[in-house]
């Protein structure tokens, strides 16, 4: 935020959990962007590459689901990673979807990114301290799990039919 | 996250501040989406409408800056709000930019959204408790203000050598 921005009345925004979360996320991503720019890797790409590295052969749909990325956005991301020779799609066993793998270049890149990630994370921890980090991660996990509780409650109630996996396709 | 997603190995992601922040932000936004869907208002649109409401006549550039929204994305957002008759651009005094205002419909909508926002925020607070919320907002604010904090840490010699700006050159 610059000097001019400071004089703007933000109203209730700075006390809203969603707004402050979003600002903090953007601040952390800004450091990530700067750190990973030499490798041309954005946070979502890093997450996708990590999931594929850890779970070779996982389908496109499940990787997207695991990261909460919309299917249409995910297809574009994968196209890019594939074009850059970092990941590849192979026809999955059920022939209806694609299984994802890192290429040798993808594996090599992930190895190079490890120290970059460590340095980025160290800078973020410096901002709140080790204890602050632990508390922050715990609180954020409660926020995420709170949502899971709500989804379960909905699934166990009226909306169960709509949420059953595969119900839309089959 | 659903049952199938749970079996996926996320590697280091769940302990990375940026990743957990992003997941929490998405979880909170999901509740926001559901709450505000009847009004067809997304979080970024709500922030933009709030800033315009609180600062009538502010230029397009400054609103975008205040919210950390990229200029190209912001133009599209404004086009939509204008098309829907909620906000309007007027030529700014310096003739090189646009000043933004809510329309009467925009003002009326913001009034209707107030209880919706309050209910959404109450649900989010329920997930971490009042004290947890205060701690969370404080920690997130430290993350946002982190740049200044890092600079102080470096000055006081508390940061590791890797964090010292220019240490590679000197």
Boltz contact constraints between the chains, C-beta under 6 A:
constraints:
  - contact:
      token1: [A, 5]
      token2: [B, 65]
      max_distance: 6.0
  - contact:
      token1: [A, 5]
      token2: [B, 66]
      max_distance: 6.0
  - contact:
      token1: [A, 8]
      token2: [B, 55]
      max_distance: 6.0
  - contact:
      token1: [A, 8]
      token2: [B, 66]
      max_distance: 6.0
  - contact:
      token1: [A, 9]
      token2: [B, 54]
      max_distance: 6.0
  - contact:
      token1: [A, 9]
      token2: [B, 55]
      max_distance: 6.0
  - contact:
      token1: [A, 11]
      token2: [B, 50]
      max_distance: 6.0
  - contact:
      token1: [A, 11]
      token2: [B, 54]
      max_distance: 6.0
  - contact:
      token1: [A, 13]
      token2: [B, 50]
      max_distance: 6.0
  - contact:
      token1: [A, 17]
      token2: [B, 28]
      max_distance: 6.0
  - contact:
      token1: [A, 17]
      token2: [B, 124]
      max_distance: 6.0
  - contact:
      token1: [A, 18]
      token2: [B, 28]
      max_distance: 6.0
  - contact:
      token1: [A, 18]
      token2: [B, 32]
      max_distance: 6.0
  - contact:
      token1: [A, 20]
      token2: [B, 137]
      max_distance: 6.0
  - contact:
      token1: [A, 20]
      token2: [B, 140]
      max_distance: 6.0
  - contact:
      token1: [A, 21]
      token2: [B, 24]
      max_distance: 6.0
  - contact:
      token1: [A, 21]
      token2: [B, 25]
      max_distance: 6.0
  - contact:
      token1: [A, 21]
      token2: [B, 28]
      max_distance: 6.0
  - contact:
      token1: [A, 22]
      token2: [B, 25]
      max_distance: 6.0
  - contact:
      token1: [A, 23]
      token2: [B, 144]
      max_distance: 6.0
  - contact:
      token1: [A, 24]
      token2: [B, 21]
      max_distance: 6.0
  - contact:
      token1: [A, 24]
      token2: [B, 140]
      max_distance: 6.0
  - contact:
      token1: [A, 24]
      token2: [B, 143]
      max_distance: 6.0
  - contact:
      token1: [A, 24]
      token2: [B, 144]
      max_distance: 6.0
  - contact:
      token1: [A, 25]
      token2: [B, 21]
      max_distance: 6.0
  - contact:
      token1: [A, 25]
      token2: [B, 22]
      max_distance: 6.0
  - contact:
      token1: [A, 25]
      token2: [B, 25]
      max_distance: 6.0
  - contact:
      token1: [A, 26]
      token2: [B, 68]
      max_distance: 6.0
  - contact:
      token1: [A, 27]
      token2: [B, 143]
      max_distance: 6.0
  - contact:
      token1: [A, 27]
      token2: [B, 144]
      max_distance: 6.0
  - contact:
      token1: [A, 28]
      token2: [B, 17]
      max_distance: 6.0
  - contact:
      token1: [A, 28]
      token2: [B, 18]
      max_distance: 6.0
  - contact:
      token1: [A, 28]
      token2: [B, 21]
      max_distance: 6.0
  - contact:
      token1: [A, 32]
      token2: [B, 18]
      max_distance: 6.0
  - contact:
      token1: [A, 50]
      token2: [B, 11]
      max_distance: 6.0
  - contact:
      token1: [A, 50]
      token2: [B, 13]
      max_distance: 6.0
  - contact:
      token1: [A, 54]
      token2: [B, 9]
      max_distance: 6.0
  - contact:
      token1: [A, 54]
      token2: [B, 11]
      max_distance: 6.0
  - contact:
      token1: [A, 55]
      token2: [B, 8]
      max_distance: 6.0
  - contact:
      token1: [A, 55]
      token2: [B, 9]
      max_distance: 6.0
  - contact:
      token1: [A, 65]
      token2: [B, 5]
      max_distance: 6.0
  - contact:
      token1: [A, 66]
      token2: [B, 5]
      max_distance: 6.0
  - contact:
      token1: [A, 66]
      token2: [B, 8]
      max_distance: 6.0
  - contact:
      token1: [A, 68]
      token2: [B, 26]
      max_distance: 6.0
  - contact:
      token1: [A, 124]
      token2: [B, 17]
      max_distance: 6.0
  - contact:
      token1: [A, 127]
      token2: [B, 142]
      max_distance: 6.0
  - contact:
      token1: [A, 127]
      token2: [B, 143]
      max_distance: 6.0
  - contact:
      token1: [A, 127]
      token2: [B, 146]
      max_distance: 6.0
  - contact:
      token1: [A, 127]
      token2: [B, 149]
      max_distance: 6.0
  - contact:
      token1: [A, 128]
      token2: [B, 139]
      max_distance: 6.0
  - contact:
      token1: [A, 128]
      token2: [B, 142]
      max_distance: 6.0
  - contact:
      token1: [A, 132]
      token2: [B, 139]
      max_distance: 6.0
  - contact:
      token1: [A, 136]
      token2: [B, 139]
      max_distance: 6.0
  - contact:
      token1: [A, 137]
      token2: [B, 20]
      max_distance: 6.0
  - contact:
      token1: [A, 139]
      token2: [B, 128]
      max_distance: 6.0
  - contact:
      token1: [A, 139]
      token2: [B, 132]
      max_distance: 6.0
  - contact:
      token1: [A, 139]
      token2: [B, 136]
      max_distance: 6.0
  - contact:
      token1: [A, 140]
      token2: [B, 20]
      max_distance: 6.0
  - contact:
      token1: [A, 140]
      token2: [B, 24]
      max_distance: 6.0
  - contact:
      token1: [A, 142]
      token2: [B, 127]
      max_distance: 6.0
  - contact:
      token1: [A, 142]
      token2: [B, 128]
      max_distance: 6.0
  - contact:
      token1: [A, 143]
      token2: [B, 24]
      max_distance: 6.0
  - contact:
      token1: [A, 143]
      token2: [B, 27]
      max_distance: 6.0
  - contact:
      token1: [A, 143]
      token2: [B, 127]
      max_distance: 6.0
  - contact:
      token1: [A, 144]
      token2: [B, 23]
      max_distance: 6.0
  - contact:
      token1: [A, 144]
      token2: [B, 24]
      max_distance: 6.0
  - contact:
      token1: [A, 144]
      token2: [B, 27]
      max_distance: 6.0
  - contact:
      token1: [A, 146]
      token2: [B, 127]
      max_distance: 6.0
  - contact:
      token1: [A, 147]
      token2: [B, 27]
      max_distance: 6.0
